[in-house]
Amino acid sequence: MVCHNAWQNSGLTKPVTMHSLRHCFATHLLEKGTDLRTIQLLMGHRSLATTGRYLSVATSSICSTASPLDLLAEAGFQD
């Protein structure tokens, strides 16, 4: 009931459920650098594959990830 009331008061048009809050929690943990195994334990999943399907990663986190090839170029290992 608390979640439903908060959703109504928020003005959001997309529905918010306790399950969507679980997704947000897991995603924020991932974005802060928490490893998948820890998130798996916190979410209570038996399978790491379940945790992997459960999470969605923000585009900004994906775009800010450095490529190992970029790191080599920065270190002066270019052709």
N, C-alpha and C positions, 0 to 999 in steps of 0.2 A: 504494500500500500504506500509506503514511504517513497519507493522508487517511482511509482505511478504519479503520485502527487508532485514530486520534484519535476518529473517530465512535463506535466501539465503547466506548472508554473514557469518553466524554462522558456516556453515559446517555441521550442523545437518542433518541426513538422514531422520529422522521422521518428518512429516509435523507439523508445528506450526501455529495455528490459533488464532484469538482473543478469541474464545471459550476455547481453551486449556489454554490461559493465565488466564481466569476466574477460571478454575479448580485449577491452580497453586496458584493463589491468595487466594482462599478459603482454600486450603490445608495448605499453610503457616500460615494463621491465626489460623487454628485448632492446628497446631504443636506448635505455640507460646502460646497456652492456651486460646485462645478466645472461648467463649462458643458458642454453635450452634445457639442459638437465635440471638445473635449479628451478626453472619455470615449470618443467614437467612435474617435479615433486610438489611445488606450491599449488599447482592446478589439480593435483590428484590423478593424473593420467598414468595408466600402466605402460602405455606405449609411447616412445618418443615420436613415432610417426603421427600419433594423434595430436601431440603438442605442435608439431610442425604444420599440420593442417589448420590448426586452431588460430595460429598467429598471422597477423598481417603486419607488414612493415611499412612505415611511412616512406613515401618517395624521397623525402629529404634525407633519411638515413641511408637509403640505398645510394643516392647520388653522392653523398659525402664520403663513401667508402673508398679508400685509396687502393688503386690497383698495384699489385706487386711490380708490374712493369714500370709504372710511373715512379715508384720508389727507386728502382734501379737507375732510371734516367736522372733523377734528382741526385743520386750518389755519384754520378759521373760515369756510369757504365753504358755509354751510348756507342753506337756503331761509328 
